[in-house]
Amino acid sequence: MPKAFEEFKFTEEQKNGPVAEFWEKVHLSAKALKDDTGCPNNIIASGLRAVAAEWD
């Protein structure tokens, strides 16, 4: 799991439910982007933050 998931204070239900599933999918998607594109981590992280900003 990503470091952010481990550091956030989720309830036990969240850790084992939809929140954990969401974080796992985000983590695997980011890894796939890195593997597919070869982009550095900071570019992938920046892109994910930009997408997240559209949801705020």
C-alpha positions in Angstrom: 0.0 0.0 0.0 1.1 3.6 -0.6 2.7 5.4 2.3 -0.2 7.9 2.5 -2.6 5.0 3.1 -0.5 3.7 5.9 -0.2 7.1 7.6 -3.8 8.1 7.4 -6.0 7.2 10.4 -8.6 5.0 8.7 -11.1 2.9 10.7 -10.6 -0.8 10.6 -13.7 -1.1 8.3 -12.2 1.4 5.9 -8.8 -0.4 5.9 -10.5 -3.6 4.8 -13.2 -2.2 2.6 -13.8 0.3 -0.2 -11.1 2.7 0.9 -8.4 0.0 0.8 -9.6 -1.1 -2.6 -9.5 2.4 -3.9 -5.9 3.0 -2.7 -4.8 -0.3 -4.1 -6.3 0.6 -7.5 -4.7 4.1 -7.4 -1.3 2.6 -6.4 -1.4 -0.1 -9.2 -2.6 2.4 -11.8 0.2 4.8 -11.0 2.7 1.9 -11.2 1.2 0.9 -14.6 1.6 4.5 -15.8 5.2 4.5 -14.8 5.9 1.1 -16.5 4.0 2.0 -19.7 5.3 5.5 -20.1 8.7 5.5 -18.4 7.8 8.9 -16.8 9.6 9.9 -13.6 7.7 9.6 -10.4 7.4 13.4 -10.0 5.6 13.7 -13.4 3.2 10.9 -12.5 2.5 12.4 -9.1 2.0 15.8 -10.6 -0.5 14.4 -13.1 -2.4 12.6 -10.4 -2.6 15.8 -8.4 -3.9 17.7 -11.4 -6.6 15.1 -12.0 -7.5 15.1 -8.3 -7.8 18.9 -8.3 -10.6 18.6 -10.9 -12.6 16.5 -8.4 -12.3 19.0 -5.6 
